[in-house]
Amino acid sequence: MSTEQPALSAAPAQRVRPLELFFDLVFVFTITQIASVLADDPSGRGLLRCLLLLAVTWWMYGGFAWLTNSLDLDRTRPRLLVLAGTGAFFLMSVAVPRTFEEGPWGLLFGLAYLGVVLVHTLGFLTSSGRAGILRLGPLNLTAALLVVAAGAAPAATRGWLIAGAALLEVVSPFLVGIGGFTVGVGHFVERHGLAVLILLGESIAEVGAAASHERAVAPVVLGALLALALSAALWWLYFDREDRDSESLLEAVPPELRGRSSLYSYGYAYLVLIFGIAVAAVGMEECVSGFDVPLHGTEALLLPLGLSLFLFGAACFHRVLARSWPLQRLAAAGSVWTVLPAARVAGWCALVLATALVVALTAAEGRSGPSAGVVAEGS
């Protein structure tokens, strides 16, 4: 079934409002709580759990970005709706670290998630997105009920049910289409960019908090500064050019295709990018903890994995909007595993090499632009 249907005419928001920033702070706390699942269990199982929780959470964050795009937040009722969604997200964040444990926490996460979906659905039913949510809403609610069922099920089966919910959400636009929703380009770009900005800041705050528990001075001072340098390099890579250009690129997309481009870029590609930030943050914590000793096992793989996911997500994001592949980014995503042999170097060395790689990529793109060396669509 085609994913393209005519969008309703509406006057979407042009810029992010303060209430949305408040919502984003709570959302980013939820993401850091999800990253803590990986930090507590730095294994393949922890990585998969982190991805599943992030997938369902990011889907509804994107849903609220589309929702607030069409709400008048100067009015009381829309404000109360967004605040209700904020409260549900906060309850999710409280439950996240113990979602996969026996006990009530998984059910609390599921019920809070259902609350997020219900608020999102109600918001669109009373706004310009009514036609779209009447198609997409039932699938969102089905996914939420799967998450609730996961919380009520034995801990060993929760991952399968949450995976089913995530899969349903990912494929739902292809099942029912995405017409009926409006995209205010300026608001949409700024909202998602601010989420990345806040997440980078919160990630480095978590690294700093972890470093402060070290007894030796070197990991606290040098490790925190190296982690800050790497986070700043990631910020520079994305915001120096990509975030600045994305508004004009999305504006240039024909209106009948803009919804699909927004979904692919700020939905699917951004999920990979956000997952990369979360994994890289845990990897930086491991590097600070093992500041002067070689890293081993899964802990050694987290930083290169996070960086490669971030770079690959950023490359896919650029591909959707600019309709060309940034080969430098793709090459950097692959070279992380060559330049950063984390299993054989100490934490400080891994941080230095990672920062040098991102800085070199940023400098190369600054000279030639991210579209240099690309393969145009259809070539």
MARGU-600411 format. One record per residue (C-alpha): residue number from 1; residue in three letters; x, y, z. Coordinates in Angstrom, 1 decimal. Example, Ala and Ser with C-alpha at 12.3 -4.5 7.8 and 13.67 -1.06 7.14 Angstrom:
2
num; residuo; u; v; w
1; ALA; 12.3; -4.5; 7.8
2; SER; 13.7; -1.1; 7.1
This chain:
379
num; residuo; u; v; w
1; MET; 0.0; 0.0; 0.0
2; SER; 1.3; 3.5; -0.8
3; THR; 2.5; 5.5; 2.1
4; GLU; 1.6; 8.8; 0.4
5; GLN; -1.8; 10.4; 0.9
6; PRO; -2.7; 14.1; 0.8
7; ALA; -1.9; 16.0; 4.0
8; LEU; -4.6; 18.0; 5.7
9; SER; -4.2; 21.7; 5.3
10; ALA; -3.2; 23.3; 8.6
11; ALA; -1.0; 26.0; 10.1
12; PRO; 1.8; 24.0; 11.8
13; ALA; 4.1; 25.5; 14.4
14; GLN; 7.1; 27.3; 13.1
15; ARG; 9.4; 27.1; 16.1
16; VAL; 9.8; 25.1; 19.3
17; ARG; 7.9; 26.4; 22.3
18; PRO; 9.2; 26.3; 25.9
19; LEU; 6.7; 23.5; 26.9
20; GLU; 8.2; 21.3; 24.2
21; LEU; 11.7; 21.9; 25.7
22; PHE; 10.3; 20.8; 29.1
23; PHE; 8.9; 17.7; 27.5
24; ASP; 12.3; 17.0; 25.8
25; LEU; 14.2; 17.2; 29.0
26; VAL; 12.0; 14.4; 30.5
27; PHE; 12.3; 12.4; 27.2
28; VAL; 16.1; 12.7; 27.3
29; PHE; 16.1; 11.5; 30.9
30; THR; 14.2; 8.4; 29.7
31; ILE; 16.9; 7.8; 27.1
32; THR; 19.7; 8.1; 29.7
33; GLN; 17.8; 5.6; 31.8
34; ILE; 17.6; 3.3; 28.8
35; ALA; 21.4; 3.7; 28.4
36; SER; 21.8; 2.7; 32.0
37; VAL; 20.3; -0.7; 31.1
38; LEU; 23.4; -1.2; 28.9
39; ALA; 25.7; 0.3; 31.4
40; ASP; 24.5; -2.2; 34.1
41; ASP; 24.7; -5.1; 31.6
42; PRO; 27.4; -4.4; 29.0
43; SER; 26.7; -7.5; 27.0
44; GLY; 24.9; -8.5; 23.8
45; ARG; 21.8; -9.0; 25.9
46; GLY; 22.0; -5.6; 27.4
47; LEU; 22.6; -4.1; 24.0
48; LEU; 19.5; -5.7; 22.6
49; ARG; 17.4; -4.7; 25.5
50; CYS; 18.6; -1.1; 25.1
51; LEU; 17.7; -1.1; 21.4
52; LEU; 14.2; -2.5; 22.0
53; LEU; 13.4; 0.0; 24.7
54; LEU; 14.8; 2.8; 22.6
55; ALA; 12.9; 1.8; 19.5
56; VAL; 9.4; 2.0; 21.2
57; THR; 10.4; 5.1; 23.1
58; TRP; 11.7; 6.9; 20.1
59; TRP; 8.6; 6.1; 18.1
60; MET; 6.4; 7.9; 20.5
61; TYR; 8.8; 10.8; 20.9
62; GLY; 8.6; 11.2; 17.1
63; GLY; 4.8; 10.9; 17.5
64; PHE; 4.7; 13.8; 20.0
65; ALA; 7.0; 15.9; 17.7
66; TRP; 4.4; 15.4; 14.9
67; LEU; 1.6; 16.2; 17.4
68; THR; 3.0; 19.4; 18.9
69; ASN; 3.7; 20.5; 15.3
70; SER; 0.0; 20.9; 14.9
71; LEU; -1.1; 22.1; 18.4
72; ASP; -1.6; 25.6; 19.7
73; LEU; 0.3; 25.5; 22.9
74; ASP; -0.9; 28.9; 23.9
75; ARG; -4.2; 27.3; 24.8
76; THR; -4.7; 25.5; 28.1
77; ARG; -6.1; 22.2; 26.8
78; PRO; -3.2; 21.4; 24.5
79; ARG; -0.8; 22.3; 27.2
80; LEU; -2.4; 19.9; 29.6
81; LEU; -2.3; 17.2; 27.0
82; VAL; 1.4; 17.7; 26.5
83; LEU; 2.0; 17.8; 30.3
84; ALA; 0.0; 14.5; 30.7
85; GLY; 2.3; 12.9; 28.1
86; THR; 5.3; 14.3; 29.9
87; GLY; 4.1; 12.7; 33.1
88; ALA; 3.7; 9.3; 31.4
89; PHE; 7.2; 9.6; 29.9
90; PHE; 8.6; 10.3; 33.3
91; LEU; 6.9; 7.2; 34.8
92; MET; 8.5; 5.2; 31.9
93; SER; 11.9; 6.6; 32.8
94; VAL; 11.4; 5.6; 36.5
95; ALA; 10.6; 2.0; 35.5
96; VAL; 13.1; 1.6; 32.7
97; PRO; 16.1; 0.3; 34.6
98; ARG; 14.1; -2.6; 36.1
99; THR; 11.7; -3.3; 33.2
100; PHE; 13.2; -6.7; 32.5
101; GLU; 13.3; -7.8; 36.2
102; GLU; 10.7; -9.8; 37.9
103; GLY; 8.2; -7.6; 39.8
104; PRO; 5.9; -4.7; 39.0
105; TRP; 8.4; -2.5; 37.1
106; GLY; 7.8; -4.0; 33.7
107; LEU; 4.0; -3.5; 34.1
108; LEU; 4.6; 0.1; 35.2
109; PHE; 6.6; 0.7; 32.1
110; GLY; 3.9; -0.8; 29.9
111; LEU; 1.1; 1.1; 31.5
112; ALA; 3.0; 4.4; 31.3
113; TYR; 3.7; 3.7; 27.7
114; LEU; 0.0; 3.0; 27.1
115; GLY; -0.7; 6.4; 28.7
116; VAL; 1.8; 8.1; 26.3
117; VAL; 0.0; 6.5; 23.3
118; LEU; -3.5; 7.4; 24.6
119; VAL; -2.5; 11.0; 25.1
120; HIS; -0.9; 11.1; 21.6
121; THR; -4.0; 9.6; 20.1
122; LEU; -6.4; 12.0; 21.9
123; GLY; -4.2; 15.0; 20.9
124; PHE; -4.5; 14.1; 17.2
125; LEU; -8.2; 13.3; 17.4
126; THR; -8.8; 16.9; 18.5
127; SER; -6.3; 18.5; 16.0
128; SER; -5.7; 18.6; 12.3
129; GLY; -4.3; 15.1; 12.3
130; ARG; -7.6; 13.4; 13.0
131; ALA; -7.7; 11.6; 9.6
132; GLY; -4.2; 10.3; 10.0
133; ILE; -4.5; 9.0; 13.5
134; LEU; -7.7; 7.2; 12.7
135; ARG; -5.5; 4.9; 10.5
136; LEU; -2.3; 4.9; 12.5
137; GLY; -3.7; 5.1; 16.0
138; PRO; -5.1; 1.5; 16.2
139; LEU; -1.7; 0.1; 15.4
140; ASN; 0.0; 2.4; 18.0
141; LEU; -2.5; 1.2; 20.6
142; THR; -1.9; -2.5; 19.6
143; ALA; 1.8; -2.0; 20.0
144; ALA; 1.2; -0.3; 23.4
145; LEU; -0.9; -3.3; 24.5
146; LEU; 1.9; -5.6; 23.5
147; VAL; 4.2; -3.6; 25.8
148; VAL; 1.7; -3.8; 28.6
149; ALA; 1.5; -7.6; 28.0
150; ALA; 5.3; -7.8; 28.2
151; GLY; 5.2; -6.1; 31.6
152; ALA; 2.7; -8.6; 32.9
153; ALA; 4.5; -11.6; 31.3
154; PRO; 7.4; -13.5; 32.9
155; ALA; 10.7; -11.6; 32.6
156; ALA; 12.1; -14.2; 30.2
157; THR; 9.5; -13.4; 27.5
158; ARG; 9.3; -9.7; 27.8
159; GLY; 11.9; -9.0; 25.2
160; TRP; 9.9; -10.9; 22.5
161; LEU; 6.7; -9.0; 23.2
162; ILE; 8.5; -5.6; 23.2
163; ALA; 10.3; -6.6; 20.0
164; GLY; 6.9; -7.3; 18.4
165; ALA; 5.7; -3.9; 19.5
166; ALA; 8.7; -2.2; 18.0
167; LEU; 8.4; -4.1; 14.7
168; LEU; 4.7; -3.2; 14.4
169; GLU; 5.5; 0.4; 14.9
170; VAL; 8.3; 0.4; 12.4
171; VAL; 6.2; -1.2; 9.7
172; SER; 2.9; 0.6; 10.5
173; PRO; 3.4; 3.5; 8.1
174; PHE; 3.8; 1.0; 5.2
175; LEU; 0.6; -0.7; 6.3
176; VAL; -1.7; 2.3; 6.6
177; GLY; 0.2; 5.3; 5.1
178; ILE; 1.2; 8.6; 6.6
179; GLY; -1.2; 11.0; 5.0
180; GLY; -3.3; 13.3; 7.1
181; PHE; -0.4; 14.8; 9.1
182; THR; 1.2; 18.2; 8.6
183; VAL; 4.9; 18.9; 8.7
184; GLY; 6.0; 22.4; 9.8
185; VAL; 9.6; 22.3; 8.5
186; GLY; 11.2; 24.9; 10.8
187; HIS; 9.6; 23.4; 13.9
188; PHE; 10.3; 19.8; 12.9
189; VAL; 14.0; 20.4; 12.2
190; GLU; 14.5; 22.5; 15.3
191; ARG; 12.7; 20.1; 17.6
192; HIS; 14.7; 17.0; 16.6
193; GLY; 18.0; 19.0; 16.6
194; LEU; 17.3; 20.1; 20.1
195; ALA; 16.7; 16.5; 21.2
196; VAL; 20.1; 15.5; 19.8
197; LEU; 21.7; 18.5; 21.5
198; ILE; 20.2; 17.8; 24.9
199; LEU; 21.0; 14.1; 24.6
200; LEU; 24.7; 14.9; 23.9
201; GLY; 24.8; 17.2; 26.9
202; GLU; 23.0; 14.7; 29.2
203; SER; 25.3; 11.9; 28.0
204; ILE; 28.5; 13.8; 28.9
205; ALA; 26.9; 14.7; 32.2
206; GLU; 26.4; 11.0; 32.9
207; VAL; 30.1; 10.3; 31.9
208; GLY; 31.2; 13.1; 34.2
209; ALA; 29.1; 11.6; 37.1
210; ALA; 30.7; 8.2; 36.5
211; ALA; 34.2; 9.8; 36.4
212; SER; 33.6; 11.5; 39.7
213; HIS; 33.4; 8.2; 41.4
214; GLU; 36.9; 7.2; 40.4
215; ARG; 39.5; 7.5; 43.2
216; ALA; 42.4; 8.4; 41.0
217; VAL; 42.7; 12.0; 39.7
218; ALA; 43.7; 11.2; 36.2
219; PRO; 40.5; 9.4; 35.2
220; VAL; 38.4; 12.2; 36.7
221; VAL; 40.2; 15.0; 35.0
222; LEU; 41.7; 13.6; 31.8
223; GLY; 39.0; 11.1; 31.2
224; ALA; 36.2; 13.6; 31.6
225; LEU; 37.9; 16.1; 29.4
226; LEU; 38.6; 13.5; 26.7
227; ALA; 34.9; 12.4; 26.8
228; LEU; 33.8; 16.1; 26.6
229; ALA; 36.1; 16.6; 23.6
230; LEU; 34.6; 13.6; 21.8
231; SER; 31.0; 14.7; 22.5
232; ALA; 31.9; 18.2; 21.3
233; ALA; 33.3; 16.7; 18.1
234; LEU; 30.1; 14.8; 17.5
235; TRP; 28.1; 18.0; 18.1
236; TRP; 30.3; 19.9; 15.6
237; LEU; 30.0; 17.1; 13.0
238; TYR; 26.2; 17.2; 13.0
239; PHE; 25.3; 20.9; 13.9
240; ASP; 28.0; 22.7; 11.8
241; ARG; 26.4; 21.7; 8.5
242; GLU; 23.9; 18.9; 8.6
243; ASP; 21.4; 20.6; 11.0
244; ARG; 21.8; 23.9; 9.3
245; ASP; 21.2; 22.5; 5.8
246; SER; 18.4; 20.1; 6.7
247; GLU; 15.7; 22.8; 6.9
248; SER; 16.2; 24.0; 3.4
249; LEU; 16.6; 20.4; 2.1
250; LEU; 13.3; 19.3; 3.7
251; GLU; 11.6; 22.5; 2.5
252; ALA; 12.6; 21.7; -1.0
253; VAL; 10.9; 18.3; -0.9
254; PRO; 7.5; 18.4; -2.6
255; PRO; 4.6; 18.7; -0.1
256; GLU; 3.2; 15.3; -1.1
257; LEU; 6.5; 13.6; -0.4
258; ARG; 7.5; 15.6; 2.7
259; GLY; 5.8; 13.4; 5.2
260; ARG; 7.6; 10.3; 3.9
261; SER; 11.0; 12.1; 3.9
262; SER; 10.4; 13.4; 7.4
263; LEU; 9.6; 9.8; 8.6
264; TYR; 12.7; 8.3; 6.9
265; SER; 15.1; 11.0; 8.0
266; TYR; 13.9; 12.1; 11.5
267; GLY; 12.3; 8.7; 12.3
268; TYR; 14.3; 5.7; 11.0
269; ALA; 17.7; 7.3; 10.4
270; TYR; 17.5; 9.3; 13.6
271; LEU; 16.8; 6.1; 15.6
272; VAL; 20.1; 4.8; 14.5
273; LEU; 21.8; 8.1; 15.3
274; ILE; 20.2; 8.3; 18.7
275; PHE; 21.1; 4.7; 19.5
276; GLY; 24.7; 5.5; 18.5
277; ILE; 24.8; 8.4; 21.0
278; ALA; 23.5; 6.2; 23.8
279; VAL; 25.9; 3.4; 23.1
280; ALA; 28.8; 5.7; 22.7
281; ALA; 28.0; 7.4; 26.0
282; VAL; 28.2; 4.0; 27.8
283; GLY; 31.4; 3.3; 25.9
284; MET; 32.9; 6.5; 27.1
285; GLU; 32.0; 5.5; 30.7
286; GLU; 33.8; 2.2; 30.2
287; CYS; 36.8; 4.0; 28.8
288; VAL; 37.0; 6.3; 31.8
289; SER; 36.6; 3.4; 34.2
290; GLY; 39.4; 1.5; 32.3
291; PHE; 41.4; 4.7; 31.8
292; ASP; 44.9; 3.2; 31.9
293; VAL; 44.2; -0.5; 31.3
294; PRO; 43.3; -2.4; 28.1
295; LEU; 39.6; -2.9; 27.5
296; HIS; 38.2; -6.4; 26.8
297; GLY; 35.0; -8.1; 25.8
298; THR; 31.8; -6.2; 25.0
299; GLU; 32.9; -3.2; 27.0
300; ALA; 35.7; -2.7; 24.5
301; LEU; 33.3; -2.7; 21.6
302; LEU; 30.8; -0.2; 22.9
303; LEU; 32.6; 3.0; 21.9
304; PRO; 33.4; 1.9; 18.3
305; LEU; 29.9; 0.5; 17.9
306; GLY; 28.3; 3.7; 19.1
307; LEU; 30.5; 5.9; 16.9
308; SER; 29.8; 3.7; 13.8
309; LEU; 26.1; 3.8; 14.5
310; PHE; 26.1; 7.6; 14.9
311; LEU; 28.0; 8.1; 11.7
312; PHE; 25.9; 5.6; 9.7
313; GLY; 22.7; 7.1; 11.0
314; ALA; 24.0; 10.6; 10.1
315; ALA; 24.9; 9.3; 6.6
316; CYS; 21.4; 7.8; 6.1
317; PHE; 19.8; 11.0; 7.3
318; HIS; 21.8; 13.0; 4.7
319; ARG; 20.9; 10.4; 2.0
320; VAL; 17.2; 10.9; 2.6
321; LEU; 17.2; 14.7; 2.5
322; ALA; 20.1; 15.4; 0.1
323; ARG; 19.4; 12.3; -2.1
324; SER; 23.1; 11.4; -2.1
325; TRP; 25.4; 9.3; 0.0
326; PRO; 28.2; 11.1; 2.0
327; LEU; 30.9; 8.6; 1.3
328; GLN; 33.3; 10.2; 3.8
329; ARG; 30.9; 9.4; 6.6
330; LEU; 30.3; 5.9; 5.4
331; ALA; 34.1; 5.4; 5.2
332; ALA; 34.5; 6.8; 8.7
333; ALA; 31.8; 4.5; 10.1
334; GLY; 33.7; 1.5; 8.7
335; SER; 37.2; 2.8; 9.6
336; VAL; 36.2; 3.1; 13.3
337; TRP; 36.8; -0.6; 13.6
338; THR; 40.3; -0.2; 12.1
339; VAL; 41.4; 3.1; 13.7
340; LEU; 39.9; 2.2; 17.1
341; PRO; 41.0; -1.3; 18.1
342; ALA; 39.5; -0.8; 21.5
343; ALA; 40.1; -4.4; 22.6
344; ARG; 43.9; -3.7; 22.5
345; VAL; 44.2; -0.2; 23.9
346; ALA; 43.6; 1.6; 27.2
347; GLY; 40.5; 3.7; 27.7
348; TRP; 42.4; 7.0; 27.3
349; CYS; 43.8; 5.9; 24.0
350; ALA; 40.4; 4.8; 22.7
351; LEU; 39.0; 8.2; 23.6
352; VAL; 41.9; 10.0; 21.9
353; LEU; 41.7; 7.9; 18.7
354; ALA; 37.9; 8.3; 18.5
355; THR; 38.1; 12.1; 18.9
356; ALA; 40.8; 12.4; 16.3
357; LEU; 38.7; 10.4; 13.8
358; VAL; 35.6; 12.5; 14.3
359; VAL; 37.7; 15.8; 14.2
360; ALA; 39.4; 14.6; 10.9
361; LEU; 36.0; 13.8; 9.4
362; THR; 34.6; 17.2; 10.4
363; ALA; 37.6; 19.0; 9.0
364; ALA; 37.3; 17.0; 5.7
365; GLU; 33.6; 17.9; 5.4
366; GLY; 34.3; 21.5; 6.3
367; ARG; 36.6; 21.7; 3.3
368; SER; 34.5; 19.9; 0.8
369; GLY; 31.0; 19.7; 2.3
370; PRO; 29.2; 16.5; 3.3
371; SER; 28.0; 15.9; -0.2
372; ALA; 31.6; 15.8; -1.6
373; GLY; 32.4; 12.4; -2.9
374; VAL; 28.8; 11.2; -3.0
375; VAL; 27.0; 8.9; -5.3
376; ALA; 23.9; 10.7; -6.7
377; GLU; 20.6; 8.8; -6.8
378; GLY; 20.2; 6.8; -9.9
379; SER; 23.9; 6.9; -10.8
